Amino acid sequence: MVGKTILHYKITGRLGSGGMGVVYKAEDEKLKRTVALKFLPHFISSNQEVQKRFQIEAQAAASLNHPNITTIHAIEEAVDELFLVLEYIEGEELKDRIKTSSLSLQEIIIIAEQVAEGLEAAHRRGIVHRDIKSGNIMITKSNKVKIMDFGLAKLSDTDLTRVNQTMGTLAYISPEQLQGMKTDFRTDIWSFGVVLYEMITGSLPFKGDYEAALIYSILNDEPKAVRNYRSDIPKNILALISSMLQKDIDKRISSMSEVKEQLSVEIPVQETVDNKKSIAVLYFENISPEKENEYFCAGITEDLITDLSKIKELKVVPRSDVLPFRNKEINTNKVGEVLKVPFILEGSVRKAGQKIRISAQLVDVQSGFPIWAERYDRQLEDIFEIQMEVSQKITEALKVSLTETEKKLLGQKPTEDMRAYDFYLRGREFLSKYGKKNNEAAIQMFDYALSIDPNFALAFAGLAEAFSYKYIWYDGDLKWLGKIIENGEKAFKIDPNLVEAKFIIGMVYYHQKRFNEAIQVFQKIIEIKKDFYLAYRWAGIAYDILGDLDSAIKNYKITASLKPYSEEPLMHLEMTYRRKGEFEVAKKIAEEYVRIGEQKLLVNPDDTITLSRIAGVYAAQGKKEKALEAVEKIIQIDPEDGLAVYNSACVYARMNMKEEALKYLRIAFNIGYKNVRDWINTDPDFDSIRDEPEFKEIVGIFFNDEKRAR
C-alpha cells in the first residue's frame, strides 16, 4: 500500500494494525495535510454486517469533538476499500512511555485526568469505547493525551455490537466482557483502572502465561497491592483504583465524573511541609547581548534550587521537573497547575562585562500577581550575595522560619572569587556537551578556576569527572586514572559532604572494575540527592556490565525522567532491551531517541556524539545513506574523538559492513578508547561480527592492555 494514491490520499507509511483494521500515514493532497487512514481488513470487507458496524463506528466517533479524542475527518470508499480518514497524531503510545520511563505521580495524574475528560465526553454521547488500553492512548509532543480507536465503540441505543465475543486486548478486558454479559460505561472504567494501575506500577494487575490463565486471573484474582511497588501514591488514588477494579460491575465506581473528582483531589505533600510553602524556580531568561551567557543563567537558577532545597520548611520542585519549561514562553498559572505549587520564582539575567542585572519576582500562581519583586544592579563579584538575598527574601515572603544551620548553609559560597566561579560554570557547560574537544575545554576551564581559587572543591570534582571521561573514552593512559583519584581526593578533603566528590569515588571503583562497590557508592549518593542524574546513569551501566539487566533498566528509566529532553537515557534503554531480546520495545524507544537527537542537531549540527548515536538507529532502520552520511561527517569533524569513532564502528556493524566496523573499532582503540572491554563484550551492536577472528583479536588487545594497566 505504501506509495499508492487512493482517491486524493497518498500513502507514505504504515503506522500499525489492530483487530479492526490496518492504519497508514498519508498526505491529503486536496487539503495539504497529513492524515491517518484506517482500512477494514480485506478478509472481512465483504461481510455486510461488519461493514454496517464499521459505518456506525465512524458515525459514533465522528460525533465526538473533544481535544482528548482523535478526530475523524471522513469515511471513504474506493476500489473495494472502505476506510476512515483520521487525525494524524505525532507522539508516542502510553504503553511505550510506561516501558521507557518511570512516571512520576504528577505525570500520572496529568495523563489520567485527560483520559477521564475524553471518556466522560464520549459517555455523555452514549458511546462506550470498549477497548481502552495503554496502546490506544497517545501522548503528543506537547503532552496532550489523545484517545485513539473508538473501533469498538458501542452506541447504547443499538444492539449491533452486543456480541458474545472477546473484544480488545485481553489483559484490559472487564469481567463482564469476558463472560459475554451486557456492557455499559463501567466497562471503560474497569479498563481505565487497569491502565491507571499500569502507569503507577509499570506492571499489569492481572497476569497469566496463557489465555485461559489470564482469564482466570481477571475473574478470580486480586491484583498485587500498589504499595508493593511504590509508596508515594495517595490514599485517594489507591481507593480509586480499588473501586475501578471491582469485579462486580454494580460495586464499581459508576461514572467517569466520579473518577475525575477523585483524580482531582490535591496530591498531599510530606507531613513536614506546608503545601502553601511550595515553590518552583524556573530557569532565568538570558537577556544579555552575548547568547553564550546561557550557561551563567542556568548556573544561577540551579544554585537557587540547591540553596532553597536546604530549607526543611520549604518544598522546592526539583530541577528535572522545571527543565521542560526552560527557554519557553510560559503561563505561570498553567505551570503552577502542572507542578502543583502555589508560588513560582522567575527572572532574567543581563550580564555585560563585570556588571550584572538580575530581575526576580515571586509570583502567586492563583492571582497571577507577584508578592515580591526586586532588581539587582551589581558587580559580577556580588553574584553570591544576590543569590543569598533572593533566597532570604523568598523565605520572608512565604513566612518561613530559618534555623541557624539553614542560615549558615545559605551563606556558604562555593568560592570567594567570582572569576573562579565563572570558569567553573563554563567548565560544567562544556562537560555536559560531551565530545573530546568539549572535554578538553572543560579541563581547561576547571584548571583556570583552580588557578584562581585552589580551595574550590566543586572545581576539583569537575576536573576529576572530566579526567574520568578522558580516561574511559579519549585516552586510556593509566596516568589519567591517577589524576581522577588525585583531584577527587582534593575535593573530598575540602568538603567531605559534597556529593560530586562522592561521585568521583564511585567512578574510581568503576574504572577499577569494582562494579558492585561502585553501585553501592552511587546508591548512597541517590539517598542524599534523589535527582543526581550521573549516579543513576553509571549505576545502570555497571548493572548492564554485570548482567543485571532489570536493575539497569530501572536506573535508566529514572534517568529518562530526569532528562526527558536528552537522547542519552533512551539510548541506554534501547540497548538494554536489545540485550534482553525485547526488540519491539527497543525499536519504539529508538524512534523516540532519534527524534530527540535530530532536534538537538538542529541547534548544533556538529554534535558528533549525538550524531553518532542516532546514526546507529538509521543503520538498524535500513536508512543506509543517512547512516553513512552521518559517519562521514563525524570523521570529518573530529577523527580523534574515541567515543564518536567507536560509535561509528557500531554503525558499520549494524549494517553488517564487517570490514569497516573492525577498521574503526581498531582506530578507536589506537586513539585512546581502551578501557571499555567489559562494555564491548556485551554491546549488542557487535553481535554481527562477534565471532570474527579479528574482532576477538581486538577485544584481546583491550583485555591485555587493561591487564597490563592493573
Residue, then its C-alpha position, 0 to 999 in steps of 0.5 A: m500500500v505504501g506509495k499508492t494514491i487512493l482517491h486524493y490520499k497518498i500513502t507514505g507509511r504504515l503506522g500499525s494494525g489492530g483487530m479492526g483494521v490496518v492504519y497508514k500515514a498519508e498526505d491529503e493532497k486536496l487539503k495539504r495535510t497529513v492524515a491517518l487512514k484506517f482500512l477494514p481488513h480485506f478478509i472481512s470487507s465483504n461481510q455486510e454486517v461488519q461493514k454496517r458496524f464499521q459505518i456506525e463506528a465512524q458515525a459514533a466517533a465522528s460525533l465526538n469533538h473533544p481535544n482528548i479524542t482523535t478526530i475523524h475527518a471522513i469515511e471513504e470508499a474506493v476500489d473495494e476499500l472502505f476506510l476512515v480518514l483520521e487525525y494524524i497524531e505525532g507522539e508516542e503510545l502510553k504503553d511505550r512511555i510506561k516501558t521507557s520511563s518511570l512516571s512520576l505521580q504528577e505525570i500520572i495524574i496529568i495523563a489520567e485526568q485527560v483520559a477521564e475528560g475524553l471518556e466522560a465526553a464520549h459517555r455523555r454521547g452514549i458511546v462506550h469505547r470498549d477497548i481502552k488500553s495503554g496502546n490506544i492512548m497517545i501522548t503528543k509532543s506537547n503532552k496532550v493525551k489523545i484517545m485513539d480507536f473508538g473501533l469498538a465503540k458501542l452506541s447504547d441505543t443499538d444492539l449491533t455490537r452486543v456480541n458474545q465475543t472477546m473484544g480488545t486486548l485481553a489483559y484490559i478486558s472487564p469481567e463482564q466482557l469476558q463472560g459475554m454479559k451486557t456492557d455499559f460505561r463501567t466497562d471503560i472504567w474497569s479498563f481505565g483502572v487497569v491502565l491507571y494501575e499500569m502507569i503507577t506500577g509499570s506492571l499489569p494487575f492481572k497476569g497469566d502465561y496463557e489465555a485461559a490463565l489470564i482469564y482466570s486471573i481477571l475473574n478470580d484474582e486480586p491484583k498485587a497491592v500498589r504499595n508493593y511497588r511504590s509508596d508515594i501514591p495517595k490514599n485517594i488514588l489507591a481507593l480509586i483504583s480499588s473501586m475501578l477494579q471491582k469485579d462486580i460491575d454494580k460495586r464499581i465506581s459508576s461514572m467517569s465524573e466520579v473518577k475525575e473528582q477523585l483524580s482531582v483531589e490535591i496530591p498531599v505533600q510530606e507531613t513536614v511541609d506546608n503545601k502553601k510553602s511550595i515553590a518552583v524556580l524556573y530557569f532565568e531568561n538570558i537577556s544579555p547581548e552575548k547568547e553564550n551567557e546561557y550557561f551563567c543563567a542556568g548556573i544561577t537558577e540551579d544554585l537557587i534550587t540547591d540553596l532553597s532545597k536546604i530549607k526543611e520548611l520549604k518544598v522546592v520542585p526539583r530541577s528535572d521537573v522545571l527543565p521542560f519549561r526552560n527557554k519557553e514562553i510560559n503561563t505561570n498559572k498553567v505551570g503552577e497547575v502542572l507542578k502543583v505549587p502555589f508560588i513560582l520564582e522567575g527572572s532574567v539575567r543581563k550580564a555585560g562585562q563585570k556588571i550584572r542585572i538580575s530581575a526576580q519576582l515571586v509570583d502567586v500562581q492563583s492571582g497571577f500577581p507577584i508578592w515580591a519583586e526586586r532588581y539587582d544592579r551589581q558587580l559580577e563579584d556580588i553574584f553570591e550575595i544576590q543569590m543569598e538575598v533572593s533566597q532570604k527574601i523568598t523565605e520572608a515572603l512565604k513566612v518561613s522560619l530559618t534555623e541557624t544551620e539553614k542560615k549558615l548553609l545559605g551563606q556558604k559560597p562555593t568560592e570567594d572569587m567570582r572569576a573562579y566561579d565563572f570558569y567553573l560554570r563554563g567548565r560544567e557547560f562544556l562537560s555536559k556537551y560531551g565530545k573530546k574537544n568539549n572535554e578538553a575545554a572543560i579541563q581547561m576551564f576547571d584548571y583556570a578556576l583552580s588557578i584562581d581559587p585552589n580551595f574550590a572543591l566543586a572545581f576539583a570534582g569537575l576536573a576529576e569527572a572530566f579526567s574520568y571521561k578522558y580516561i574511559w573514552y579519549d585516552g586510556d593512559l593509566k596516568w589519567l586514572g591517577k589524576i581522577i583519584e588525585n583531584g577527587e581526593k582534593a575535593f573530598k578533603i575540602d568538603p567531605n559532604l559534597v556529593e560530586a566528590k562522592f561521585i568521583i569515588g564511585m567512578v574510581y571503583y568503576h574504572q577499577k572494575r569494582f562494579n558492585e562497590a561502585i553501585q553501592v557508592f552511587q546508591k548512597i549518593i541517590e539517598i542524599k540527592k534523589d535527582f543526581y542524574l550521573a549516579y543513576r546513569w553509571a549505576g545502570i551501566a555497571y548493572d548492564i556490565l554485570g548482567d543485571l539487566d532489570s536493575a539497569i533498566k530501572n536506573y535508566k528509566i529514572t534517568a529518562s525522567l530526569k532528562p526527558y529532553s536528552e537522547e542519552p537515557l533512551m539510548h541506554l534503554e534501547m540497548t538494554y532491551r536489545r540485550k534482553g531480546e525485547f526488540e519491539v520495545a527497543k525499536k519504539i524507544a529508538e524512534e523516540y531517541v532519534r527524534i530527540g537527537e535530530q532536534k538537538l542537531l538542529v541547534n548544533p549540527d556538529d554534535t558528533i556524539t549525538l550524531s553518532r548515536i542516532a546514526g546507529v538507529y538509521a543503520a538498524q532502520g535500513k536508512k543506509e545513506k543517512a547512516l553513512e552520511a552521518v559517519e562521514k561527517i563525524i570523521q570529518i569533524d573530529p577523527e580523534d574523538g574515541l567515543a564518536v569513532y567507536n560509535s561509528a564502528c557500531v554503525y558499520a556493524r549494524m549494517n553488517m559492513k564487517e570490514e569497516a566496523l573492525k577498521y574503526l573499532r581498531i582506530a578507536f582503540n589506537i586513539g585512546y578508547k581502551n578501557v571499555r572491554d567489559w562494555i564491548n563484550t556485551d554491546p549488542d551492536f557487535d553481535s554481527i561480527r562477534d565471532e570474527p577472528e579479528f574482532k576477538e583479536i581486538v577485544g584481546i588487545f583491550f583485555n591485555d592492555e587493561k591487564r597490563a594497566r592493573 
